[in-house]
C-alpha cells in the first residue's frame, strides 16, 4: 500500500510539473529577441548604440526590457521625444508578437544618465508603471499601430 501511494504521488507530481511547464512561457524558449531587437535598434538610425533586449520574470509575469546608450538630438538633454519612443516600440514589435506582459525601456545617454521616457509614453496615451519606464504590451501595440496609420 505504501509503495502504491508513493507511485501515485510521483505520477501526480509529474503531471503537475508538466502542466505547469505547458502553461508558462519560458523566456528561454526562443531567445532570438536578444540579437534581433538590438540589431534592429542600432540599424534604425536613432542614435542607439550598445542596444540590448532581455526578459525578466517577476512571479509569473514576464517583462521585455530593451535599452542601450542613445545620443539624443540637441535640446533633448535626458528626455526622449514621443517620436523616438514610438520608433523604438515600432522596432521592438516589428514582425514580432512578444508573449511578455510588459515592455520596459531602459535607455541612458552618453554620460550614463537615465533617459526619461515617461513623459513621451504619457503623451502617446500610455500609463507608465511606477518606474516610469514600463508599459503593458497592449499599450505598446496600440502605440505601434498608431505609428502605422
C-alpha positions as CSV (number, residue, x, y, z in Angstrom):
1,X,0.0,0.0,0.0
2,X,2.8,2.4,0.9
3,X,4.5,1.7,-2.5
4,X,1.4,2.4,-4.4
5,X,0.8,5.7,-2.6
6,X,4.4,6.7,-3.4
7,X,3.9,5.8,-7.1
8,X,0.7,7.8,-7.2
9,X,2.5,10.8,-5.6
10,X,5.3,10.6,-8.1
11,X,2.9,10.4,-11.1
12,X,0.8,13.2,-9.6
13,X,3.9,15.4,-9.2
14,X,5.0,14.6,-12.8
15,X,1.6,15.6,-14.1
16,X,1.5,18.9,-12.2
17,X,5.1,19.7,-13.3
18,X,4.2,19.0,-17.0
19,X,1.0,21.1,-16.7
20,X,2.9,24.0,-15.1
21,X,5.6,23.8,-17.8
22,X,2.9,23.8,-20.5
23,X,1.1,26.8,-19.1
24,X,4.2,29.0,-18.6
25,X,6.1,30.7,-21.4
26,X,9.7,30.4,-20.6
27,X,11.8,33.4,-21.6
28,X,14.5,30.9,-22.7
29,X,12.2,29.1,-25.1
30,X,13.0,31.5,-28.0
31,X,15.8,33.9,-27.3
32,X,16.2,35.3,-30.8
33,X,14.9,38.6,-29.5
34,X,18.3,39.0,-27.7
35,X,20.0,39.6,-31.0
36,X,17.3,40.6,-33.4
37,X,15.9,43.6,-31.4
38,X,19.3,45.1,-30.6
39,X,20.5,44.8,-34.2
40,X,17.3,46.4,-35.4
41,X,17.5,49.3,-32.9
42,X,21.1,50.0,-33.8
43,X,20.4,49.9,-37.5
44,X,17.4,52.2,-37.3
45,X,19.4,55.5,-37.3
46,X,18.0,56.6,-33.9
47,X,21.4,57.1,-32.4
48,X,21.3,54.0,-30.3
49,X,24.5,52.0,-29.5
50,X,25.1,49.1,-27.2
51,X,21.5,48.1,-27.6
52,X,20.2,45.0,-25.7
53,X,17.0,43.1,-25.1
54,X,16.3,40.8,-22.2
55,X,13.4,39.2,-20.4
56,X,12.9,39.3,-16.6
57,X,10.5,37.2,-14.7
58,X,8.7,38.5,-11.6
59,X,6.5,35.7,-10.3
60,X,4.6,34.6,-13.4
61,X,4.9,38.0,-15.2
62,X,7.5,38.4,-17.9
63,X,8.8,41.8,-18.9
64,X,10.8,42.5,-22.1
65,X,13.4,45.1,-21.4
66,X,15.1,47.0,-24.2
67,X,17.7,49.6,-23.8
68,X,21.1,51.0,-24.7
69,X,23.0,54.2,-25.0
70,X,21.3,56.9,-27.0
71,X,22.7,60.1,-28.5
72,X,19.7,62.4,-28.2
73,X,19.2,65.3,-30.6
74,X,20.2,68.8,-29.5
75,X,17.8,70.1,-26.9
76,X,16.7,66.7,-25.7
77,X,19.0,66.5,-22.8
78,X,17.7,63.4,-20.9
79,X,14.2,63.4,-22.1
80,X,13.2,61.3,-25.1
81,X,10.7,62.6,-27.6
82,X,7.4,60.8,-28.4
83,X,8.8,60.2,-31.9
84,X,11.9,58.4,-30.5
85,X,9.8,56.3,-28.1
86,X,7.2,55.4,-30.8
87,X,10.1,54.4,-33.2
88,X,11.6,52.2,-30.5
89,X,8.3,50.5,-29.8
90,X,7.6,50.0,-33.5
91,X,11.0,48.4,-34.0
92,X,10.6,46.1,-31.0
93,X,7.2,44.9,-32.3
94,X,8.0,44.9,-36.0
95,X,7.2,41.4,-37.1
96,X,7.1,40.1,-33.6
97,X,4.2,39.3,-31.2
98,X,6.0,39.0,-27.8
99,X,4.3,36.9,-25.2
100,X,5.6,39.1,-22.4
101,X,3.1,41.2,-20.4
102,X,5.2,44.4,-20.2
103,X,7.7,46.4,-22.2
104,X,10.3,48.3,-20.3
105,X,12.6,50.9,-21.9
106,X,15.9,51.5,-20.2
107,X,18.0,54.0,-22.2
108,X,20.9,56.0,-21.0
109,X,22.7,59.0,-22.5
110,X,26.4,59.2,-23.2
111,X,27.1,60.4,-19.7
112,X,25.2,57.4,-18.3
113,X,22.2,59.4,-17.2
114,X,18.8,57.8,-17.4
115,X,16.8,58.9,-20.3
116,X,13.2,59.9,-19.3
117,X,10.7,58.1,-21.4
118,X,7.7,58.5,-19.1
119,X,6.7,61.9,-20.5
120,X,6.8,60.6,-24.0
121,X,4.9,57.4,-23.1
122,X,2.2,59.5,-21.4
123,X,1.8,61.8,-24.4
124,X,1.4,58.7,-26.5
125,X,-1.5,57.6,-24.4
126,X,0.2,55.0,-22.2
127,X,0.2,54.9,-18.4
128,X,3.8,54.1,-17.4
129,X,4.2,52.0,-14.3
130,X,5.6,53.3,-11.1
131,X,9.2,53.2,-12.5
132,X,8.1,55.4,-15.4
133,X,9.7,53.1,-18.0
134,X,7.4,50.2,-18.4
135,X,4.0,49.9,-20.1
136,X,1.8,46.9,-20.9
137,X,2.4,45.1,-24.1
138,X,-1.2,46.1,-25.1
139,X,-0.3,49.8,-24.7
140,X,2.9,49.2,-26.8
141,X,0.8,47.6,-29.6
142,X,-1.6,50.5,-29.5
143,X,1.3,53.0,-29.8
144,X,2.9,51.0,-32.7
145,X,-0.5,50.7,-34.5
146,X,-0.9,54.5,-34.3
147,X,2.5,54.9,-36.0
148,X,1.4,52.6,-38.8
149,X,-1.6,54.7,-39.7
